[in-house]
Amino acid sequence: MTAALIDPTTHKDWMMPHSFQWYAGLGSLTGKYAYPWNSTITGPDAEQIFAQEVAGMVPGKKVLDVGCGHGDFTVGWSPVVQRIVGLDVTADFIHTANSTAPANVSFVTANTKIRLPFEQNEFDCAYNRKGPTSAYPELTRIIRKGGQLIALHPGDRLSPELSILFPGLYGPRQEGTPVLDKIKQRLDASGFAEAEIETVLSTQYLHGPIDLVRLRCFGQTSAVHEMVMESSLPEISRIFAQHQTAHGLPTTVEYYIVRATV
């Protein structure tokens, strides 16, 4: 008999992923924005494509990192940029980032839904690595004319197979393309001279049953994790074993890469 999987959103401590409350909770728990699950990507790797394009854009430039998290990716460009500023709404991420910032790197806590604390034409270019699209209307003000934006956003098809294999634990599959629609809307409203969006599909292999729990409960309190583990891990492990390959459990991962010019 198949056991029912518990819905983690029923726990009193559940926070809506990517809400301000969720980011604040993750910041207070770890001080970092880092994925806790183990996985392997095959096929085109959108994160590598994005990083390579950023590497070609930033040398010698004044750069803005939108949604910088705890700043590791930002600091990595310090040897080649003139100056780089990381921006994030989560104060604990910025506190972590400032603890290791070199002289030409700085970090700012700011809400991208309001006017950003920068002057007109202050930056030569910007990138957005899985950060908020709400910054886009301001970027055409603070990036000089002809400057570029490169962005990477998780897409609308993020492991849709898990909703079928693990009903209850994962919610129903999302219909339509609300993420893509929002990106297009923000780009259109921002007045970029040119903008294009590339869709990149790849396969992510989750390494073990615990990674399914970590993926589903990312950013939640330990109490949410413990509830899922205690009630559902045996059934999660059974389903995982039934569908895994030699590489792990395959799931579809989609990203959108945005390339825009002011």
Secondary structure, DSSP 8 states (H G I E B T S, - for coil): -------GGGSTT---TTSHHHHHHHHHHHSS----S-EEEESS-HHHHHHHHHHHH-TTSEEEEET-TTSHHHHTTTTT-SEEEEEES-HHHHHHHHTT--TTEEEEE--TTS--S--TT-EEEEEEES--GGGHHHHHHHEEEEEEEEEEEEEEEESTHHHHHSBTTB-----S-HHHHHHHHHHHHHT-SEEEEEEEEEEEEE-SHHHHHHHHTTT--HHHHHHHHHHHHHHHHHHHHHH-BTTBEEEEEEEEEEEEE-
